[in-house]
Amino acid sequence: MSERIELLQALRKARKEGALDSFLGDLTPEEFSIIEQNLFGETAHRVSGTLVTSLEHEEILNRGKQVANKDHFKAYRSWQESLGKLPKKSLDSIEETTRDIVNLVDHKFNEDERCYGLVVGYVQSGKTGHFSGLISRAVDENFTFIIVLSGILNDLRRQTQIRLHKDVFGTSGIKAHAPLNAISPPKISKFRFLTDIDSDIGSGEFTIVDEDMKKVIEDDQVLVAITKKNTSVLQHLLNGIANASDSIKGQHKVLIIDDEADHATVNTGGEGEESFADSTLEGEDEEDPTDDDSDPSKTNLLVRKIIQQFTRTAYIGYTATPYANVLIDPFLETEELGLSLYPRDFIMNLSKPDDYFGAERFFGTEGDDEGLHVILHPEDTAEEIMQVEMNIDTNIQDVVPSGLQEAMLDFILTGAVKHHRRQQGKSIHPLHHSMLVHVSRLNEDQNVIHTMVNQLMSEWKVLASSMIEQDDFLEKLEHRWNDEFVSKFPQIEAFEEFSESIIEDDGWIQDIKVMMINSKSDEILDYDAYEGGLSVIAIGGNKLSRGLTLEGLTVSMYMRKTRMYDSLMQMGRWFGYRQGYEDLVRVHTTEHLYSWFEWLVKAEDAVRRDIDRYAMLGVSPVDVAVRIPWHDELTPTARNKMKYAIKNIYNYSNRTTESIHLPINEPARLKANFSATQTFLGSLSTPVPFLRRGYAWGNVAKELVIAYLHEIDLPGPPNAAFDTVGLIRFLEKTDAIETITVAHAGRDWSAISTTQTTAPTALLPHEMTPRYVGRSQIGIKGEGTGNIRVISDPQDREGVRALAPDQPSLIVYFVAPGSKASSETRENLPEGATPIVGLALRFPETEGPLSDVRAAVTVRGLKGDLNE
């Protein structure tokens, strides 16, 4: 182990033990320089991956060093080495991180506890390969039941089953349509399967699951189920497991892998709480239509019930977009369902492989090829494609929009070049060549596009083989090649080097297939059925947007808008490994979508850095919340997956923040807040009238406001978004802010609709008359929440802005006790003798703390920041 790694681990341990000062004092100047950049949590060292866990990372690593690789993992690694797809560094990473996870799970089992974890990878980066390695280790460590939850569609479940047979289980006990090039595991009879390539757990299967569970214990085997996240399937599995005796279940050691764990497993129904922790986060729901069989709340319930059937169960989610997973309430627990699926025991952040072609390459600033792989089209391109009308007399080349034609030409050209490079002896993996067309999620639209693309490709195939017209077609191709590829990569092949392969009688272009991959089509992307390679233009939507791999994807036309980080990033199926043809990869999209993907690069990096930093600081997933940067147009995930989320502001420039959660049921706290307000207002000069609604003070020194914020006690993080600590930090660090406009606004007590007739006792300095606002609270099943949603009035905000447009403002409100409910969904406020103090602060655009991230979403109940 390098000196740097050892020092970083010692630094982390010293932080956790509160011995940082003595640790730093013992360092030599050379040692200090090695870790100086890590002292303040801004960066974190990555080896194979970083691990945020409640167990000492050093303990896991030290124990792991003493555990040699056993038979099944050795076979897995040797198999991967023979394929030559993954470099040694990637295999080393899988070896180290899977060993850490298995040791952590065993630690939990030794404590008679179930284990809940999350592995964060990258889109199309080889997460299946990672959990294949983990399953191999689990077999070595005497796990007896492996359950893999793989998407909501048959295509993805089938793809996962095939992949696991290739890399872990071998071909014994499987019915394949075509011969599979697969591993030979050490004990081929070790596995007993509940599912096959074409069959999930069926309606009658549960009657024998309990027998299978008994049989594998008797025969020293491993029971394997690779299932959809389908409520009918999971109910059958649960019923079968429940039929087994407690004695049999007690002997099982269970590993549940949840592939794409942020999709279709996170509970969207809530558990008795139907409001949002932060009402400002309400947005659009999940776009993908769901039926009873794919209902996330029912799926969540069934998965948790399955976990509860066993005393030793490890639930490990895998995803590249963990936003929904880290927004699960970590403290939910019921007797029937047990704990929520929040990754309370560990979050493993996998390092990005060196040869991974990710979002930074397309939309970020990684390397020298920023923007070279993206082609921007007008915003109305998708609409233009959908409005094409065709009939029997239509000349297809005249009606297909130019943007779509360009993308199709790129597909032909890049396929021909890949074919040429292979003939020149270059390694281009895989043999398959794919194009993605994702313009709409609607099946009807996809059918129109499929017809259009299929007709145009058929026309081009004729032109390519026509002695009369092929020259014109080649000229079109050559012009596109020079314009798009040679202009960006001058050292790339000349058109003449590969053009002949296009127009040969059995030329490459003649084998191109156009497929529609959606629920209305019977076509399947079965790459294994094409031993010599499949060249395909795949047209679809939801089926192609999550989990499913398009082998050799080189050209993508992506025009579909979704406002959710996770959905948008997952739809980028063009991420992955592109060895030997990186210069050929192209994404056709719009400028607006490009800007959104640019943001996602920043958000993804920020989330991963948070995980890295927390690992370095030695905190666990239940000590602190991962912060998800907030975008004004996009949301991290679907609205119904953010029921326990709150938004914290880190840079208040050009923002208004209000205390919409109030301590309405805490009289002592209310009195303390009113007393602090009396003192604050008394420290100000004589006020001037404000819009006939109250009083105002101009040019108040910010130090007075900071002192007031120190004294006021209003609900804040982790349970509310009004963050006095963050506000104070922002004011102190922003040199451009020197003075603040202050106002106290509202109406006479007699004008407020309340349930109490007596006004609160409220003596104010400067002979001021207290002003009040009526605000009721959100109610849930007859119970109040203390959430009033909004405290300020628009006229007040505009009035104070008019007083000093370039100056921050603070409006102090007194909410009337006993305020009456404004609708049936709300509740009255409790009556009381003290005004309920609430605040609204507005900040103009200022030069302040430098940060691209102004706000972040975190899960309610955990700290959203670590300042120490």
N, C-alpha and C positions, 0 to 999 in steps of 0.2 A: 504494500500500500504506500502511495506517495506521501511525502511529508505534508503536502498541502491538504490532502484528505484527512490525515491524522490530526492536523491542527484544527481543521474545521469541525471535526467531530468533538475534539476537546473543547473548542469554543462553545459549541452547542450544549455540551454537558455543563460547562461552567455557568452558562446563562440559566439553565434549568435549576441548578443548585444554588443560585444566588451568589456565586463566587467569581463574578466576572472581573472585579477589580484585582483580586489576587492573581487570577490567571494572566491578565494583561501585564501585571507587574513582573511576572516571571519570564516573559517572552524576551528573546534577544531582538535587537533591531531588525535582523534579517527575517526572523519569524513573524514579527509584527508586520513587515511590509508584504509578506505573503498573504495575510488574511485581512489586511486593512480595509479593503473594499467590502468585506462581509460584515464589518462591525455594526453597521447601522441598518441592516436588513434590506438594503436596496437591491442586492444581488444574492444569488445562491449558487453554490457549486452543484453541477450535475455530473453524476458518474453514469450509472445505467438508468437511474431514475431517482426521484426523491420520494420519501415516505413520511407522511404526516400520520402519526400513530400515538396511541396511549402507552405503548410499550417502548422501552428504550431501544432506539435504533441500533446502538452499539451492541446491545444484547443479542438482537436478531442476527446481526452480521457476524458476531463472534461465534454464536452457536452454528450459524450456517457454514462457516469455514470448516467446521469439524464434520460436516455431513457430506460424504462423497456422493457423486451422482450415481443413482441406481439404475437398474436394468432398463426400465421403460424410458426414463429421460435420456439415458445414453443412446438408446435406439432412436429416439426422436431427434436428438442432435445429429447423429450420424446420418440419418435420413435427410435432414435439411442440408447438411454439408454436401451430400451426394447430388442434390438437386442444383446446388450452386446459385440459388436465388437470393439468399441472404448472406451478406458479408460476415466475416468472423466477429466483428464488433457487435453486430445486431444479435448474433447467437449468444455472445457473451452476456449481453444485456438481458436476454430472455433467461439465461441460466441463473444469473444473479438475482433478478427481481422475482422470479417464480420461487426460488429457494427462500427468499425473505418472506414471501406471502405464506407459503406452506408452514414455515416456522412460526409465524404470527398466529395462523389458524390453530396450530397445535397448542400454542400457549393458551389460547382462549378455551380450547377443549379441555386442557388440563385443569382449568379453573371452573369446569362444568358450565361454560357459557357458550352461547351461540356467537358466531362472528359475522359482522357486517362490514364489507369493504367496497371500495370503488377503485378501478384502474382507469386512468385517463390517458388515452393515446391520441392519435391524430386520425382524421378522416382518411380512410383507405391506406392506413400505414402498416397494417399487419397485426391488428388486434386479435384476429382469429388465430394467427400463428402464435401469439403470446398465450392465449388461453388453451391452445393445443399443448403447449409446453407445460402449462400449469396442470392440465388434466393428466399428462404423463407423470408428473411428479406426484399427483394425488394417488395415482394407481400404485406407485412405488411406496407411498406412505400409508397403504392399506385403507384408502377410502373404498367404500363398497357400493356407493350409489352416486352416479354422476347424472345431473339433470342440466341440460342446456336449453335455455329459453331463447328462441331465435326468431325475432320479428313476428309480425302478424299475418304474413302472407306465405303461401306454400312455396313460392320460388326461393325465398331466403332460407326457410327451414330446410328445403331440399339441398340448396347449395352448401349450407353448413354441415349437413349430414355427410355429404360426399367429401367435403374438405377434411372432416375429422376422421373418416375412414382412411383417407389417403395418408394423413399425417400421424395418426395415433393408433387406430384400431385394426387397420388392415382390411382385407376384403372378405374375411371369413364371416359368414352369417349375413351377407348383404346381397341384394338382387340389383345388380347394376345393368343399365341399358347397353353400356359399352365397357370394354376392359378398362380397369382403372390402374394407373401406375401408382402403386401404394406401398407403404411401409410394411415390413414383416416384423411385427412386434415379437418380443422374446417369448411370450406365451399367447399364441394366437387364439387359444380356447379360453382365455382369461375373461372374455367379455360376453355378456348376454344382453340382447337388445330388445327394448320395448317399441322401437320405431325403425323404419326402413327408409330407403331413398324416397319411395312414393307413398309411404303410409305413416301417418302420425298415429297417436294413440286414439283408437276408435271407440265407438259406443260400447262394444262388448269387451274391450280390453281390460277394463278395471277389474273384471272378475278373476283375472289371473295375475295381476300385479303383485298381490300378496304372496302368491305361490312363487313367483319369480324372486321376490325379496327373500323368501325362505331358502330357495334353491341356491342362490349365489352365496349365502352364508355357509351352507353345507359344503359347497364345492369350491370355496375359496375363489369366487369370481367377482366381477364388477358389473353391476346392473347399469345400463345406459339408456337414457331417454332424451332425445333431441326433439323438442316440441315447439309448436307455435305458441305465442302469447294469445291464446284463444280460450275463452272462458269454458266452452264445452269440453275442450281437450284437457284443460287443467282440472276441471271438475271430475272428469273420468280418472285422471291420475290421482287426485286427492282421495276419491272414493276407494280406489284400489289400495292406496297406502293405508287408509284408515281401517281397512279390513284385516290388515296384518296385526298380529298380537303385539302387545307392548314389549314382550320379550324379544321378538324379532326386530322391532323398530329400535330397541335399545342397543342392539348389536351393530347397527348400521352407522357408518361415518359418511356424511352426505356433503357433496359439493354441488352448489347450484350456481351455474354461470348464467348471468343475465346479459346477453348480447344486446347492444343498443339500449342500455338500461334506462336512459332518459325518455324512451319512447314506449308508450303503451303499458308501462308498469307503474309509473309514478301515480299515486292516488289523486285523481282530479275531483273526487266527490267530497273530500273533507271528512272529518270524523266528529260531527256534532257542531262544528263551527262553520258557518256559511258566509262569513264576511271576510274581507281581505285585511291582513294586518296593516297594510298601508293602502288606503283607497286611491292614492295617486297612481298606483300600479295597474289599475284596471285597464285592460286592453282587449285585443281580439283573442278568441279561443283557438284551440287546435283547429287547423285548417282541414286536416284529413278527416273525411267522414268516417264515423265509427258506428258499428251496430252492436247488438247485445253481445256478440261473440268476441268483440275486441274492445269492450268497454274498459277503460283504464282503471276505474275505481273497483270494478268486479275482479279484474285481473290482479290488482294489488291485494285485494282481500284473499284470493285463492293462493297466491304465492306465499303470503304470510301464514296462512293456515297450513300449507305444506311444510314450511320451515318449523312450525310449532309441533308437527307430528314427531319430530326427532329431537333427542337431547343434544346431539352433536351435529349441527348444521352450519355450514359456511355459505353465506350468500355474498357473492362477489359480482358486482356490476361492472360492465365494460362499456365505455363510451368515449367519443372524441369531443362531445359537447355536454359537459357535466352540469350545465346551468340548473336544470330542473332537479337534479339529484342533490345538489348542495343547498337547495331551497326547501327541502323536506323538513318538517318540524322534527328535530332530533329527540324531543321529549315525549312524543306520542306513544302510548302503550295501552293495550287493553288485555284483559285476561284471555279472551278468545284468540285475538290476532297477534298478541305479543307486541314487540317493538316495531316502530316504523322502519322503513328501508333506508333511513339516513345512514351514510357510511361512517358510523361512530367509532369504529375500531381502526380503520386506516383509509387513507387516500394515497394511492400510488400514482405518481406523475411520471409517466414513461418519457425518457429522453427522445428527442426527434432523431431518427436515423440519418446518417450523413447523406445518404443518397435519396432521401425522401423529397419528392417534388410537391411542396405544400403551398399554402395560401400566400406565404411571403414571396414566393417566386412569381406568383401571378399578380398579386395586388399589393405587395409590401415593398420593402427596400432591400431585400436579401440579394446579394450578388450584384452583378452589373447588368442584369437583363430585365430590370423593372419595366413592365409594360410590353415587352417584346412578344409575349405569348397571348396577349389579349387584343381582340379586335372589337372596337366600339361601333355600335349601330344606333340609328335614331331611336328615340323613345317609343315611337309608334310602330316599330318593326313587328312586334308580336301581333298587334291589331291588323297590320297590313297583311300578314301571313294568313290570319283567320278569315279575312274578307275576300280571299281569292275565290272566284267562281269559275267552274270548269264545265264544259259540255263536250259532246262528241266531236265538235269542230274546233275545239280549243287547241292552239299551238302551245304546248305546255311550256316551252322555253320563253314564251312571251308573257306568261302570267305569273310564274313563280317569282316572288320578290328577289331582288338582286342579293340581299343579305343571305338568304337561305341558299341561293345558288353558289355564292362564294364559299360558304361553309362546306357544301357538298364537293365542290372542286378541291378544296383543301383536303378533304377525306380521300379523294382519289389520288391526289398527288402524294400525300404522305404515305399511303399504302404502297404505292409503287416504289417510293424511295426505300421504305423498310424492306420490301422484297429485294430490291437491288443491293442493299447493304448486306443482307444475308448471303446473297450470291457471291459477294466479295469477301465472305468469311467472317463478317462481324457478328457478334453475339447480340441478337435482338430478341428479348423475351417479353411477352410470350409470342407464339406464332399468330395469335389472333389480332385482329385490327378492328376497332370499334369507333363508332360515332354516336354521340348522344344528342337527341333533339328533345328538349324540354321547354315547351313554350306555354303550355296550359295544363292545369290539373284535370280538366274535364275530358272524359273519354270521347265525347262527341267531337271536340276540337282535335284530339289526337287522331281520330279516324280521318278527318279532312286532311291533316298534314301527311298522314301515311299514304293516302291516295295520291296526293300531289308529288311527294318525294319518290314514290314507287314509279309513277309514270315518267317523271323526269329522268330517273336513273335508267329506266328501260330505254328511253330515247337516246341517252348518251351511250349506252352499250351498243346500240345499233350504229351510231355515228362512229364509234371507236373501231368497229369492224368493217365499216363501209369504205371501199377503195375510193369512192367519189368524195365523201364528206369528211373523212378522217383528218385531212390536213387542216380544215377549219377548226375542228374540235381540238386538235393538238395545239393550234395557235392560241386558242382560248386558254388552254391549260398552261402553256408556256408563259403567256402574259401574266396569269395569276401567280405562277411560280416566281417569276422575277419580281413582281410587284410586292408580294407578301413575304417570301422566304429569302430570296437572294439579297433583297434590300436590307434585311435585318441581320442576316448571317452570311456575309460575303464569301466565306470559305466553304459554303455548302455545295453540294453537287450541282453541276450544270444540268440543265434540262435534258440535253442530248444524251447524258449518261444513263438515263432510266426510261426515256420516253417510249422506246421500242416495246417495253414490257406491257405498256398500256394497250397497244393496238395489235398485238399478236392475236392469232385466231383463238387461242385459248388463253388470252391475256388475263392479267390479274383482275381487271375490272369486271370481267364476265361472271365472276363468282360472288360478287357483292350481293348480299341479301338485305332487304328492307323489312324490318319486323316492327309490329306494334305490340308493346309489352304493357298491357293493362288488364283489368278485370273482365273486359269484354272480348278479349282475344285469347285464343288457345295456344298462341305461340310462346315458346319457352327459350330463354337464352341458355341453351345447353351446350356450352363450349366443348365439353368432353366428347360430344358426339361427332366432332370435326377434328379428326386426328391430324390433318394437314393444316389446321387453322381455319377459323371462321372470320370472314370479313362482313361486318354487319352495321347497318344504320338502325339504331334502336330508338324508336319513338314512343314516348310515354310520359308519365307523370309520377304519381305516388309510388308506383312499383319500382321506379328507377331512382328514387330519391332517398332511400334509407337502407343501408346495409348491403344491398345487392352490388356485386362487383361486375363492372364491365371490363372484361379482359382486353388489355392493349388499347384502352381508350386514348385516342389521340386528338380528335376534334369534337368539340362540344358547342352546341348552340343553346344557350340558356337565357330565356327571356321571362321566366316566371317570377313574379314578385311575391314575397312573403315577408312579413315584418318581424319575424322571430329569429333571433340569432341562431338557435340550434337547427331549426328547419332550413334556413338559408345555407348554413355551412354544410349540413348533411347533403344538400342537393348538389353540392360541388363534387360530383363523382369523379371529376378529372384529376383530383389530387391522388398521389400514389407514387409508384416507382416507374420510371420511364428510361431505364438504362439503354443507351444506344440510340435513343431518338428524342432526347429532351428538346432539341432544336426544332422538332416538328410539331410539338404540342401547341394547340390553339384553342382559345375559348372565345366564342362570339357572344357578346352581351351588350348591355346599354351602359351609358355613362352613370346613370343613377344607381344601377345595380353595382357597378364598379366601385362607386363611392361607399356603398354599404359594405361590400366585401373588404375595402380598405379599413373600415371601422372594425370589422370582425377580426382582422389581423391584430389590431391593437387590443381588442377585448380579450381575445384568446391568450395573447402574451401576458396581459395583466393578471388573468386568472391563474395561469401557470406560475407566474412569478410569486403570486400570493402563496400558492401551495409550496413552492420552493422555500420561500421565506419562513413560513410557519414550520417547515421541517427543520430549517436551520435554528430556529428559536426554541425548538423542542416542545411545541404545543401539540395537543391532540385535536382531532376534528370536533370534539365537543368543548374545547376551550375557546375557539375563535371561529368566526364564519369567513368563508371565502368570499371576497368582494367581487361582484360582477359589474364592470363599468356600464353606465347608463347612457343610452342614446335617445335623442329627442324624437326620432321617428320609429325606432325599432324597440322591441322588448326582448329580454333574454330568452323567454320561453312563452308558452301559452298562458293566458290569464289564469286558467283554472289549475295551473301548476305553481302559481305564485301566491297561494292562499296564506302562506306563512312568511311572506317576504316584506321587507321594509326598505325604503330608499334613504340612504345617507348622503348628504352633500359634503364634498371635500373641497370644492372651489365654488364660492357663492357668487362670483362675478355674473351679473346680469340675471340674477335669480331672486325669487321671493320664497321665503320659508315661513311656515306658520305652525303654531302649537295646536294641532287639532286633537290631540289626545290630552285630556285634562284629568287631574286627580280629584274628581268630583265627590268621591266617597271618603275623603281623608281630611277631616276638619282641621287637624293640626297643620297639615301641609298647606291647606288653603290660607290659614291665618298667617303662616310664615311668609308665604308669597305676597300676601297683601301688605304685610309689614315691610317687606323688602321694597315693595313698590312705593309705599309712602315715603320711605327714606330716600329712594331714588328721585322721585318727583320733588321732594323737598330740597335736594341738592341742586336743582335747576333754578334758573332765574324766573322772574314773573312771566307767565305764558301770555300768548296772544290768542284771540278767538280763532277757531278752526272750523270753517264751513258750517257754522251754526250747530255743529255736532260736538264741539268740545274745545280742546286747547292744543297749542303747538308751540314748540321751542326750536329755534334755528341754531345751527352751528354749535351743537353740544359736543364737547370733547369726547372722543371715542373712549378715553380711559374711564369716564363715568359710566358709559354703557357697558364696557367690559366688566367693571366692578358690579354692576347690576346683574349681569348674566351669571357672574360667579355666585350670587346670592339666590337667584330665582331657582326654584326646584320644580321643574316641569318634566313629565314623562319623556324620555329620550331613548336612544339606543341602549339595549338591543330590542326594546319592545315598541318604540316609536321613532319617527324619523327626525323629530326636532332635536337637534344635537347642540346643546349649549357649549360643550367642549370644542366641537368643530368650529362653531361660530367664533368663539373667543380666539382660537388658533388662527383662523382666517383674518380676523381684525388685527391681531397683533403682527402678523407677517406681511400685511398689505400696507406698504408705505404710502400709497396713493390716498388712503383713507385717513383723514385727520379729524374730521367733524361729522356729526350725524344729526339729521332732523328727527325730532321726537314729537309724537302726537298722542293725545288721549281722546278717543272718539266714541260716540254712541248717542243714545237718546236718554230722556228722562225716565226714571223708574216707572212712572205712571203710564208710559207709552208701550211698555213691554208686556207681552202676554205670559203671565206666570200663574202658578198654582198657589202662591203665597201672597198675602195682602200687605205684609209688612216689609218695607225695604231693609236691606242689610245695613248694619252699622258701618259707615265708611267715611271717616274724617280724612280730608285731604288737605295738603298745604296750599298756600296762596289763595285760601278761601274758594277753592275749586268745588264745583258741584259734580259729584260722580256721574259718569255716563255709562249706560248699560247697553248690551246687545242680547237678544234672545237667541239661544242656540240649543236645539234638542240633540239627543244622541242617537246613534245607530242602535237598533235593538235586534236581539237574536232570541227568538222563542220567549219573549217577555222579559228578557234580561238586557240591561244596558251595557254598553261597551266602553263608555267614556270617550268615544270617538265622535266628534261633532262635525267631521269632514272639512269644514272651512270656518275660519274665525273672522276674517276681514271682509269689509264691504268694498265693492269696486269704486264707489264714490270717494271713500277714504283713501284708497290707494292712489287714485288719480289726483286727489286734492293735495296729498303730501308730496307727490311727484312734482306738482306745479310749483310748490314752495321752493324746491331746490332740485331741479332735474338731474344734476350730476352728483348729488350727494346721497349716501345711503339713508334709509329712514327706518325708524322703529315706531310702530303703533302699539300702544298699550290698551288692551281691552279688558272690561269687566263683564263677564258673562253672568247673566242674572240667574241666581239660584231659583229652582222651581220653573225654569223655562218650559213652556208647553211643547209637546211633540207637534211637528209640522206635518206628519203623515202617519199612516197606519204602520209603516215599517220602522218608525222611530219611537223613542221613549222620552218621557219627561225627564228633566234633570231633577236631582233630589233638592229639596228645600234646604235652606241654610241661612246663617246669620252673617256670612262673609262673602263678599264678591269673589267670583272665580276668575283669577287673573289669567289672561292669555296674551300671546305676543305674535306680531307679524313683522318680519324684517324684509326690506327690499334693498337690493344692491344693484347699482348701475354697472355697466361694463367698466371694469377696473384693471389696472396692471397689478396683478397679485401673484400668489404662488404659481409657479409654472407647472401646469399639468394638463394633459390632453383629456384626462378623466375628471369631470366635474362632479359626478355623482356615481354612486355604486349601490347595487342591490345586494342585500344580505338576508339571511334567514333570521326571523324573529327568535329571540331567546338567547342568541350568542353575541359576543362582542364582534363588531365589524372592523376593528382596527387594533393594532398593537403599537403603542407609542414607545414602550420601554425598549 
